[in-house]
Amino acid sequence: MKRRIAGLLLAGCMAAGIWTPPAAGAAGCGVPGLSKLTDPLAGRMENGETLIWEGVSPDLLRAKQKYEELLAQRGWHIVYASAHRPYQYQRHFYEIVTRLRSGKMRSGACAGLRRTLQAEYKKHGLTGAVAKPNPEAPHVKGIAFDAAVFDGKGRRLNPNGRINPELVAVARQAGLQFTVPGRYAVHHQLIPGMMRQTAAIGKKKTVHQPVLRQGSRGAAVITLQKALSKKGYKAGKADGVFGQATKKAVVRFQRDRRLKADGIVSAATWKKLIG
């Protein structure tokens, strides 16, 4: 039941913001095919994993935990639909919708591509316009999640346009806000004051880093690889790709620090690694 609810919620949020082989544009069609998706997280989503917490802000994870505690105190429960959404994930949906709406798509030369796009449109439960992909979007940045909240009798507390006032207060207590209550009441986002990228501890600053694991990519991975190498753990070239060599280095570091040696770089590992 929860999976069905989450699926419906996610479909409803697509208009606000997965890994498939690219659909090549047919000769003479004039409409390009879908871009190739290489992000491992997008691949997992394409395979049915819609709820991904890797890549979200540690502040969001803390707010989530507090929120769950406050909800439980009232006998309420939460069903999550989505959290982190890779940029490529949103771009994929945008391309599906915009290409289908292209006037050139009526050409007979586009018949094959049109069938592919229609199948993708139906597969992902798209129902209308999709926001243009934006690297600064809340879900891409990892500062938001979508979820429905229910009371002890199973009544929805955050339907569009009618969010329960007590729920709004509970969310704020946890550091969350409903930024689009009228259209997407499932959207929970960190209150700006909670988005502390740095926190002063004496004269030292601690930078919050995302959760990383094998397959992760980007600047945070480069930071990880350099930090491991600096401490004497061979993580391979600092190329921003979390591969097997980086994972082995992480596991060795975790074992030496008596952390859970699972190769996943969460807050505890970051703290031991860079303070």
C-alpha positions as CSV (number, residue, x, y, z in Angstrom):
1,M,0.0,0.0,0.0
2,K,2.8,2.4,0.9
3,R,4.6,1.7,-2.3
4,R,1.4,2.5,-4.3
5,I,0.9,5.7,-2.4
6,A,4.5,6.7,-2.9
7,G,4.2,6.0,-6.7
8,L,1.1,8.1,-7.0
9,L,2.7,11.0,-5.1
10,L,5.9,10.8,-7.2
11,A,3.8,10.9,-10.4
12,G,2.0,14.0,-9.2
13,C,5.3,15.8,-8.4
14,M,7.0,15.3,-11.8
15,A,5.6,18.6,-13.0
16,A,7.5,20.3,-10.2
17,G,11.2,18.6,-10.9
18,I,15.9,8.1,-15.5
19,W,18.3,6.1,-16.8
20,T,17.2,4.9,-20.2
21,P,19.1,4.3,-23.4
22,P,19.0,7.4,-25.6
23,A,16.3,7.4,-28.3
24,A,18.0,8.4,-31.5
25,G,16.3,11.0,-33.7
26,A,15.3,9.4,-37.0
27,A,16.8,10.7,-40.2
28,G,14.6,13.5,-41.6
29,C,12.6,13.9,-38.4
30,G,14.2,17.1,-37.2
31,V,13.6,16.2,-33.5
32,P,16.6,14.9,-31.5
33,G,16.4,11.8,-29.5
34,L,16.6,11.6,-25.7
35,S,20.0,12.4,-24.2
36,K,22.0,9.5,-22.8
37,L,21.8,9.3,-19.0
38,T,25.0,8.3,-17.2
39,D,24.3,9.2,-13.6
40,P,24.2,5.9,-11.5
41,L,21.5,7.3,-9.3
42,A,19.3,8.0,-12.4
43,G,19.9,4.4,-13.4
44,R,18.6,3.2,-10.1
45,M,15.5,5.4,-10.5
46,E,14.9,4.0,-13.9
47,N,15.0,0.5,-12.4
48,G,12.2,1.4,-10.0
49,E,14.0,3.0,-7.0
50,T,12.3,6.3,-6.7
51,L,13.3,7.3,-3.1
52,I,17.0,8.1,-2.9
53,W,18.6,9.8,0.1
54,E,22.2,9.8,-1.2
55,G,23.2,13.3,-2.2
56,V,20.8,15.1,0.2
57,S,22.1,17.7,2.7
58,P,23.0,16.4,6.2
59,D,20.8,19.2,7.4
60,L,17.8,17.7,5.6
61,L,18.5,14.3,7.1
62,R,18.5,15.9,10.6
63,A,15.3,17.7,9.9
64,K,13.8,14.5,8.6
65,Q,14.6,12.6,11.8
66,K,13.2,15.3,14.0
67,Y,10.1,15.5,11.9
68,E,9.5,11.8,12.2
69,E,9.9,12.0,15.9
70,L,7.4,14.8,16.2
71,L,4.9,13.0,14.0
72,A,5.2,9.8,15.9
73,Q,4.4,11.7,19.2
74,R,1.1,12.6,17.7
75,G,0.4,9.1,16.3
76,W,0.9,10.3,12.7
77,H,2.9,8.6,10.0
78,I,4.6,9.7,6.8
79,V,5.0,8.1,3.4
80,Y,7.9,9.3,1.3
81,A,7.7,9.6,-2.5
82,S,11.0,11.1,-3.4
83,A,14.1,13.0,-2.1
84,H,17.2,13.6,-4.2
85,R,16.6,13.8,-7.9
86,P,19.7,13.9,-10.1
87,Y,19.8,16.7,-12.7
88,Q,19.7,14.1,-15.5
89,Y,16.5,12.7,-14.0
90,Q,14.6,15.9,-14.4
91,R,16.2,16.6,-17.8
92,H,14.9,13.3,-19.0
93,F,11.3,14.1,-18.2
94,Y,11.7,17.6,-19.7
95,E,13.0,16.2,-23.0
96,I,10.2,13.6,-23.2
97,V,7.5,16.3,-22.8
98,T,9.0,19.0,-24.9
99,R,9.9,16.7,-27.8
100,L,6.4,15.2,-27.9
101,R,5.0,18.7,-28.1
102,S,7.2,19.7,-31.0
103,G,5.3,20.5,-34.2
104,K,7.9,18.5,-36.1
105,M,6.8,15.4,-34.3
106,R,3.8,15.1,-36.6
107,S,6.1,14.1,-39.5
108,G,5.9,10.5,-40.6
109,A,9.7,10.4,-40.3
110,C,9.3,10.8,-36.5
111,A,6.9,7.9,-36.1
112,G,9.5,5.7,-34.4
113,L,10.7,8.4,-32.0
114,R,7.1,9.4,-31.3
115,R,6.3,5.8,-30.2
116,T,9.3,5.8,-27.9
117,L,8.5,9.1,-26.3
118,Q,4.9,8.1,-25.8
119,A,5.9,4.9,-24.1
120,E,8.3,6.9,-21.8
121,Y,5.6,9.4,-21.1
122,K,3.2,6.7,-20.0
123,K,5.9,4.7,-18.1
124,H,6.8,7.6,-15.9
125,G,3.2,8.8,-15.2
126,L,3.7,12.2,-16.7
127,T,0.5,14.2,-17.0
128,G,1.5,17.6,-18.3
129,A,4.1,20.3,-18.2
130,V,7.5,19.5,-16.6
131,A,9.7,22.1,-15.1
132,K,12.9,23.0,-17.0
133,P,15.9,21.2,-15.5
134,N,17.8,23.4,-13.1
135,P,20.9,22.4,-11.1
136,E,19.8,24.8,-8.3
137,A,16.3,23.1,-7.9
138,P,15.6,22.0,-4.3
139,H,15.5,18.3,-5.1
140,V,18.7,18.5,-7.2
141,K,20.5,20.3,-4.4
142,G,19.2,17.8,-1.9
143,I,17.3,20.2,0.4
144,A,13.8,18.9,-0.2
145,F,11.7,15.7,-0.2
146,D,8.1,14.9,-1.2
147,A,5.9,13.0,1.3
148,A,2.3,12.6,2.4
149,V,1.5,12.7,6.1
150,F,-1.5,10.9,7.6
151,D,-3.1,11.0,11.0
152,G,-4.0,8.0,13.2
153,K,-7.1,7.4,11.3
154,G,-5.4,7.4,7.9
155,R,-6.6,10.8,6.9
156,R,-4.3,12.9,4.7
157,L,-3.0,15.9,6.5
158,N,-1.3,17.7,3.5
159,P,-3.6,17.6,0.5
160,N,-3.1,20.3,-2.0
161,G,-4.4,23.6,-0.8
162,R,-5.6,22.3,2.6
163,I,-2.5,21.5,4.8
164,N,-3.4,20.9,8.4
165,P,-2.2,24.0,10.4
166,E,-0.8,21.8,13.2
167,L,1.2,19.9,10.6
168,V,2.6,23.2,9.3
169,A,3.7,24.0,12.9
170,V,5.3,20.6,13.4
171,A,7.2,20.9,10.1
172,R,8.5,24.3,11.1
173,Q,9.6,22.9,14.5
174,A,11.7,20.3,12.6
175,G,13.1,23.0,10.3
176,L,10.9,22.3,7.3
177,Q,8.4,24.3,5.3
178,F,5.7,23.8,2.6
179,T,6.8,26.1,-0.2
180,V,4.1,25.3,-2.7
181,P,1.1,24.2,-0.5
182,G,-1.5,25.0,-3.1
183,R,-0.1,22.9,-5.9
184,Y,2.3,20.4,-4.4
185,A,1.5,20.1,-0.7
186,V,3.8,17.0,-0.5
187,H,6.8,19.1,-1.1
188,H,8.8,19.7,2.1
189,Q,11.9,22.0,2.0
190,L,14.5,23.1,4.5
191,I,13.8,26.5,6.0
192,P,16.7,28.8,4.7
193,G,18.1,29.2,8.2
194,M,18.5,25.5,8.5
195,M,20.7,25.3,5.4
196,R,24.0,25.8,7.2
197,Q,26.7,25.0,4.8
198,T,29.3,25.8,7.4
199,A,29.1,25.9,11.2
200,A,31.7,27.6,13.3
201,I,33.3,25.5,16.0
202,G,35.7,27.7,17.9
203,K,37.9,29.1,15.1
204,K,37.3,26.0,12.9
205,K,34.7,25.6,10.2
206,T,33.0,22.3,9.5
207,V,31.7,21.8,6.0
208,H,28.7,19.6,5.6
209,Q,29.2,17.1,2.8
210,P,26.7,14.7,1.1
211,V,26.5,11.0,1.7
212,L,28.7,9.3,-0.9
213,R,29.1,5.7,-2.1
214,Q,30.4,3.8,-5.0
215,G,29.0,5.3,-8.2
216,S,28.8,8.8,-6.8
217,R,30.4,11.6,-8.8
218,G,31.3,15.3,-8.4
219,A,33.2,17.8,-6.4
220,A,32.4,16.1,-3.1
221,V,34.1,12.9,-4.4
222,I,37.2,14.9,-5.3
223,T,37.2,16.3,-1.7
224,L,36.9,12.8,-0.4
225,Q,39.7,11.4,-2.6
226,K,42.1,14.1,-1.6
227,A,41.3,13.8,2.1
228,L,41.9,10.0,2.0
229,S,45.2,10.4,0.1
230,K,46.3,13.1,2.6
231,K,45.8,10.6,5.4
232,G,47.7,7.9,3.6
233,Y,44.9,5.9,2.0
234,K,45.3,5.3,-1.7
235,A,42.0,6.3,-3.2
236,G,43.3,6.5,-6.8
237,K,43.3,9.6,-8.9
238,A,41.2,12.6,-7.6
239,D,38.9,12.5,-10.6
240,G,35.5,12.9,-8.9
241,V,34.4,9.3,-9.6
242,F,33.8,7.1,-6.6
243,G,35.1,3.8,-8.0
244,Q,36.4,0.5,-6.6
245,A,39.8,2.0,-5.5
246,T,38.0,4.8,-3.6
247,K,35.7,2.4,-1.9
248,K,38.5,0.2,-0.8
249,A,40.3,3.2,0.7
250,V,37.1,4.3,2.5
251,V,36.6,0.8,4.0
252,R,40.2,0.7,5.2
253,F,39.8,4.2,6.8
254,Q,36.5,3.2,8.4
255,R,38.0,0.0,9.9
256,D,41.0,1.9,11.3
257,R,38.7,4.5,12.9
258,R,36.3,1.7,14.2
259,L,33.5,2.9,12.1
260,K,31.0,0.7,10.2
261,A,33.2,-0.5,7.3
262,D,30.5,-0.4,4.6
263,G,32.2,1.9,2.1
264,I,29.5,4.5,2.5
265,V,30.7,8.0,3.4
266,S,28.1,9.4,5.8
267,A,28.4,12.2,8.4
268,A,30.3,9.9,10.8
269,T,33.0,9.1,8.3
270,W,33.2,12.7,7.1
271,K,33.7,13.9,10.7
272,K,36.6,11.5,11.2
273,L,38.1,12.4,7.8
274,I,37.9,16.2,7.7
275,G,36.5,17.2,11.1
